[in-house]
């Protein structure tokens, strides 16, 4: 079974992969068949819906990349990690944190993403 770090790396690489068939291969390795993705703007249920969401992201912000900004923290099948979206020139557009749950086979079952820093107290 892959480690949480390996799964998150393949998942992150899928967002940056321009080739749809390679993107699908990365998600086959990292995303549960019935996985759910949610962030402040989008929700995708299942791998096919996530593939469409990623394609839309890549179309909307052409040349952008998602860069990991932390390692993967994991316990009891739960994960968290931080990331940044960079434009083609490397300028940061958005930072965020994802929390997730792993399926019994080690692939991602659910991701809940938050954008920007937490609100002030």
N, C-alpha and C positions, 0 to 999 in steps of 0.2 A: 504494500500500500504506500502511495506517495506521502511525503511529509506535508504538513500544512504550508510550509514555506514553498515547496515545489508546486503545490496546487495554486497558491496565490500568484506565484510568478507566471504560471501558464495562463491564468485568468487575466492578469495584467497585460501580458503579451498579446492576448486576443484583442484587446482594445487598440493596440498599436499596429496590428497586422493588416496591411493593405489588401492582401490576397484572401478572398472569401473562403476558399477551400482550406487554406492554412489556418484561418481564424476558426473555422469549424473544428478542425483537428485539435486546436488548443482548447476549445470549449468542451470537446468530447472528453479530454483528459481532466478538465478542472471543474466542470459544471454538471450537477445532477440533472437528469432528464426533466424533472419537475421543479427545478430550482426557481426561486423567486428573487428578483432584483427590484429594489425600491430606493429612490432618492427623492429630493424635494420636488422634482418635476416629472419623473417617469416611474412606471411600474411595468415589469416584464415577467410573465409567468411562463416558464419552460424555456428550453434552449433555443428553439426557433424564434421566439419573441425576443430573446436577448440578442441573437444574431442580427435581427432587424434593427433593434435599438442601437447596437454598436455601429452598424452601417450608417444609420442616420447621424450619429455623432461624428463619424469620419467625414461624412458629406458636409455637415454644417460647419465644422472647424477643420478644413482641409490642412493637412500637414501638422496638426497638433499631435502631441504625444502625452501619454500619462506616465509620470515618473514616480516611482516609489520614494517616499521620504522617511520611511521607517522600516524596521524589520516586521515580521509577523509575530504577534503575540497570540498564544493559543493555550486554552485550558478547557477540559471537559467538552471538547467538540465545538468550542466557540473561538472565534478569531477576531482580531482587530488589526488594522494597519492604516497608515496615512499615505497620502498621495498628493500630486500636484499635476495640473494640466498646463503644459507649456505650449506657446504658439510656435510656428516653424523657426523663429529666430531665437527660441529659448527663453522668451519672456513668460513669467508666470501669469496665467490667466485666472486660476482658481485652485484653492487647496481644500482638502477635505479629509474625512476619516470614514472608513467603512467598518462596520461590525458585521459579523457573519456567523453562520452555523454550518457545520460540516455534516454531510450524510454519513451513514455507516460505512460506505465504501471510501470515505475520505475526500470525496469531491464536495464542492460548495453547494449547499442546499438553499441557503438564503444569504443575501447581502442587503444591508440597510446602510445607505450612505448619507452623510451629512456634509454640507458645504460650509467652508469658512470656519473660523474659530467659534467656540461656544459663546453664547451671549454673556454679557457682563452680569455680575451678581447684583 
